[in-house]
Amino acid sequence: MDIIIKSSIPKLREKLLEALQAVLPIAAIVLVLCFSIAPVSPSILLCFLLGAAMIIVGIMFFTLGAEMSMTPMGERVGSMLTRSQNLFLIIGVGFLLGFLITISEPDLQVLANQVPSIPNMTLILSVAAGVGIFLVMAFLRMLLGIPLPRLLVIFYAAIFLLAAFVPKEFLAVAFDSGGVTTGPMTVPFIMALGVGVSAIRSDRHAADDSFGLVALCSVGPILAVLILGIVFNASESSYVPPVIPEVGDSVELWQLFSEGLPTYLHEIATSLLPIVVMFGIFQLAALHIDRRTLGRIGVGLVYTYIGLVLFLTGANIGFMPAGNYLGQVLGSQSSRWLLIPIGMLIGYFIVRAEPAVYVLNKQVEEVTDGAISAGTMGAALSAGVSLSVGLAMVRVLTGISILWFLIPGYLFAISISFVVPKLYTAIAFDAGGVASGPMTATFLLPLAQGACIAVGGNIVTDAFGVVAMVAMTPLITVQLMGLVAQLKTRKARSAQPLLDTAALLAELPDDAIIEL
């Protein structure tokens, strides 16, 4: 165990550098705003800075921990399920995994607290059932080789059909649910399951189908919450703003964070427990992994636990109040339109600090053997999230219904999925769920809510929906990236024969006889 911990120290230094590159641009933008056009109290600024420090350390531990534990666990379980060729086992375990992991997702607790007209546990269990059912569908899609675009057309048609019957006060919250359920706890494990299942297949589309699980698991919660909105007629949803902290000195500042720390220690322990128990059962029954590998997975789980506790404490206590207050200050000024470019700038950088985004980018690079680099994926996601936050701020300022953005956006994304390479489509729809993680829920959503309060808008209809917008735009940007790559490949292939012929003729002697 000591050897494993010592060998991971150089990796931790590498992850620390990556975390600094992800979080420092956001901190710099907020500091520039605070010292120029959006002054905030010293209490809020100090909370934000301490939160940023905790997020940096949290990302460092989480990213390494996910590599060491969540990824190998998911891949081995996925491979074992596929090898069994037992349909009932795949369906049963798939549903149970999706259900248990979703119940323990911390972001889902935040969503449940925002919907007071439906009991928290009713909402959580319904969403978990939706994820479980659609994780089973994702497994079956991979095993049967069903094209992802066809399923997306069917499911999103059902979503928008149901949306016509849901109260408008509940609509944005329903679409937000699809993003918050695919958070840092579920994404690494579910994506690794996909790689494990596809590894058993030997056909040429196996790598393409290794992605797409997160995409389908994001659909289930939306459908589940839309149905709940119809059944419960949840038209009385209200918004409870975060408490703006006021601290007198550094001791009070630390007390503020230390009081919140036990909550997240308990939450993340509860979140990890179902995954650890399920993996332990598989280990005893079928996997029989050697002790050294188990030791590495154990250390990785500890790192994951530490990382998520620090990350969520920093994000919820430090970032959420700062985002809300910053939105109020910017929205109360005469130049309210500045919210749009400022939101776009923050959105461009904030997606890089999402823990699950790192896992996605790394896995894309590995599965494609570097054909799609982590940097290229990061740029596509940043562009998509930047656009989505800009559009979300337009909604806050104008009160336009979210459906005016979601229906054309999804219609375009699903339409081009039939001409874009399958791999890019699956990655794009996975990226939508991954990009809308805790950083969106704890900073961008409060930013929109604070701005909405300042402009006198309806919080539930105008501010909610940021998560849904962030989940939609990567579908377009990543697929457009795939379309450009496809066109470049075709152009290169069409030019290749001409180049070869020209080179061959150039090598022939002047008196050579060419037969036609």
VENKA-V705111 format. One record per pair of residues at least 24 apart in sequence whose C-alpha atoms are under 6 Angstrom apart, sorted by the first residue. I is the first residue (numbers start at 1). GAP is how many residues later the second one is. D is the distance in whole Angstrom. If there is no record, write none. Layout:
BEGIN
i=(I,I)
gap=(GAP,GAP)
d=(D,D)
END
This chain:
BEGIN
i=(15,16,19,19,19,22,22,23,38,43,43,44,47,48,48,51,51,54,54,55,55,58,58,58,58,59,61,61,62,62,65,65,65,65,68,68,69,69,69,70,70,71,74,74,74,75,75,75,75,78,78,78,79,79,82,91,94,95,95,95,98,98,99,99,99,102,103,104,107,108,115,116,117,117,126,127,127,130,130,130,131,131,134,134,134,135,138,142,166,166,169,169,169,172,172,174,174,174,175,175,176,176,176,177,177,178,178,178,179,179,180,182,183,184,208,211,211,212,212,214,215,215,242,244,264,265,316,319,320,320,323,323,323,324,324,324,325,327,327,327,328,328,328,331,331,331,332,340,340,343,343,344,344,344,347,347,347,348,348,356,357,380,380,381,384,384,384,385,388,388,388,392,396,396,396,399,413,413,420,424,424,425,428,428,429,432,432,432,432,433,436,436,436)
gap=(45,44,37,40,41,330,331,330,291,203,204,278,271,270,271,263,267,256,260,256,259,249,250,252,253,248,242,246,242,245,235,236,238,239,229,232,228,231,232,118,119,121,115,118,119,117,118,120,121,115,118,119,117,118,115,45,42,37,38,41,33,34,29,30,33,26,25,167,73,73,122,121,117,120,98,94,97,90,91,94,86,89,82,83,86,82,75,67,63,64,66,291,292,292,293,48,51,52,47,293,289,291,292,44,45,40,43,44,254,257,257,251,254,172,215,215,216,214,218,216,214,215,79,77,45,44,126,124,122,123,120,123,124,122,123,126,125,120,123,124,122,123,126,120,123,124,122,50,53,46,47,42,45,46,38,39,42,34,38,78,77,97,98,93,89,90,93,85,81,82,85,74,56,66,67,63,62,63,63,55,58,54,47,50,46,39,40,42,43,38,31,34,35)
d=(5,5,5,6,6,5,5,6,6,5,5,6,5,4,5,4,4,5,5,4,5,4,6,5,5,6,5,5,4,4,4,6,5,4,6,5,4,5,6,6,5,5,5,5,5,5,5,6,4,5,4,5,4,5,6,6,5,4,6,6,5,4,5,6,5,5,6,4,5,6,5,6,6,6,6,5,6,4,5,6,5,5,6,5,6,6,5,6,6,5,6,6,5,5,5,6,5,6,6,5,6,5,5,6,6,5,5,5,5,5,6,6,5,5,4,5,6,5,6,5,5,5,6,5,6,6,6,6,5,5,5,5,4,4,5,4,6,4,4,4,4,5,5,5,5,6,5,5,5,6,6,4,6,5,5,4,6,4,5,6,6,6,6,6,5,5,6,5,5,5,6,6,6,5,6,5,6,5,5,6,6,6,5,5,5,4,6,5,6,6,6,6,5)
END
